[in-house]
Amino acid sequence: MNADSSRSHSMFTIYIETATEDAISGKHKIKAGKINLVDLAGSERQSKTNAVGIRLDEAKAINVSLSVSSY
């Protein structure tokens, strides 16, 4: 909301992997997953930011993109 803000955003990615051996074939099976965690360091109501026009549209687009997940 201001130029002197000390807030920051963080993104963490956690990779999880497990390996087992198939008892019948003797082959190794690997299962893997990934979890993305995002800390937005607080949020403001758009009415408090006094954003209008293009800035308001950018804020709306950012908020929409934060709720989208990819597979």
C-alpha positions in Angstrom: 0.0 0.0 0.0 3.0 2.3 0.3 6.6 2.6 -1.0 8.1 1.9 2.4 6.4 -1.4 3.0 8.7 -4.1 4.3 6.3 -7.0 3.4 7.6 -9.7 1.1 6.1 -12.7 -0.6 7.6 -16.3 -0.3 7.2 -19.3 -2.5 8.2 -22.8 -1.4 8.1 -26.0 -3.4 8.3 -29.4 -1.6 9.2 -32.5 -3.6 8.1 -35.8 -2.2 9.4 -39.1 -3.6 9.1 -42.7 -2.5 10.5 -45.9 -4.0 9.4 -49.5 -3.5 10.3 -52.7 -5.1 7.6 -54.8 -6.7 7.6 -58.2 -5.1 6.5 -60.0 -8.3 8.6 -58.3 -11.0 11.5 -57.1 -8.8 11.3 -53.7 -10.5 11.5 -50.5 -8.5 8.4 -48.3 -8.5 8.8 -44.6 -7.9 5.9 -42.3 -6.8 6.6 -38.6 -6.8 4.6 -35.5 -5.9 5.1 -31.8 -5.6 3.5 -29.2 -3.3 3.7 -25.5 -3.9 3.1 -23.2 -0.9 2.7 -19.5 -1.3 2.8 -16.9 1.5 1.5 -13.6 0.2 2.5 -11.7 3.4 -0.8 -10.1 3.9 -3.5 -8.8 1.6 -5.4 -5.6 1.4 -8.9 -4.9 0.3 -8.9 -3.2 -3.1 -10.9 -0.3 -1.6 -8.0 0.4 0.8 -5.4 0.6 -1.9 -7.1 3.4 -3.8 -6.3 1.5 -7.0 -8.2 2.6 -10.1 -8.1 1.9 -13.8 -5.2 -0.2 -15.0 -3.8 -0.7 -11.5 -7.2 -2.1 -10.3 -7.4 -4.4 -13.3 -3.9 -5.7 -12.6 -4.8 -6.4 -8.9 -7.9 -8.3 -10.1 -5.8 -10.4 -12.5 -3.3 -11.2 -9.8 -6.0 -12.3 -7.3 -7.5 -14.6 -10.0 -4.2 -16.1 -10.9 -3.5 -16.9 -7.2 -6.5 -19.2 -7.1 -5.5 -21.2 -10.2 -3.6 -24.4 -9.8 -1.8 -26.4 -12.5 -1.4 -30.2 -12.7 
